[in-house]
Amino acid sequence: MNKVKKDLDIVSENDGEIIAFCPFHNDNKRANLIINKIGEFAGYYHCFACGAHGKAAELNIKRDWRKTSKNYPKIDWEGVNAACVNKLQGSDLKYLAKKWNIHPLVLTGLDCGWNGAAYTFPIKNENNRIIGIQRRYETKELNGLKLSMEYSKVGLFVPKRILFAVEDIIFITEGLSDLAILLDLGFIGVGRFNALARIDMTVKWLSNYVASATKCIIIADTDDAGIRGARKLTRESNRKNIQWMLPQQGNDLRHWVELEGKEKVKSYLKNHLQD
């Protein structure tokens, strides 16, 4: 017998997620259900009140959940980010740094904040302006869940202080945690939202902030999307000094470091830079 789908009352939608009233409990005052549209949880819903979770296809959504409304209100993202940064406690910073096995200053350099329930990181565009906030839930129940704040747009993760000279080399990672690991190893770089998101924005950012002679190395995830995204970015950047590579172990940079250790990965990357 076919399971009857629950009707979903959508409240708002952005590039990263859909916010709706949860149909599994009396959720009529505050929208608690989120459908993630990008990343590893794309197409899945989760209610932060009753805990219901599953595939979006299990819900009766009257329109394609992948379509995004472009009627964004004007939001002071700089102010939102500053408020989150001010809420971050030293103990919270140390907890995440220990969990990710990085120095706390790396998180500070990425403008890590706290919104009361999740760690926050600013999402930037090709002009280094904040266009949204990514929330990362690191609790035992929601380990690694990534949900953007309402009305956030998909963009890039860029450290606060990043300056380039002609002789510099910049890495481009897939995702925020890989970028954090890269910075902890002592390299400079930026992070893309995911494998295939906003390649056009990445190309423009490189054009705006990275000298044409600077060597650019894309560290791709080893899945099909990661490889296709790296190839596409390499092709569309029109830069002579750009290449892509895969981790020597594991499925991404973070996993590679977990398997082989920081010193071995750091040594490999340094040698790779000289090729």
Buried (B, 14 or more C-beta within 10 A) or exposed (E): EEEEEBEBEBEBBBBBBBBBBBBBBEBEEEBBBBBBBBBEBBBBBBBBBEEBBBEBEBBEBEEEBEEBEEEBEEBEBEEBBBBBBEEBEEEBBEBBBEEBEBEBEBBBBBBBBBBEEBBBBBBBBBEBEBBBBBBBBBEEEBEEBBBBBBBBBBBBBBBEEBEEEEEBBBBBBBBBBBBBBBBBBEBBBBBBBBBBBBBEBBBBBBEEBBEEEBBBBBBBBBEEEBBEBBEBBBEEBEBEBBEBBBBEBBEBBBBBBBEBEBEBBBEBBEEBEEE
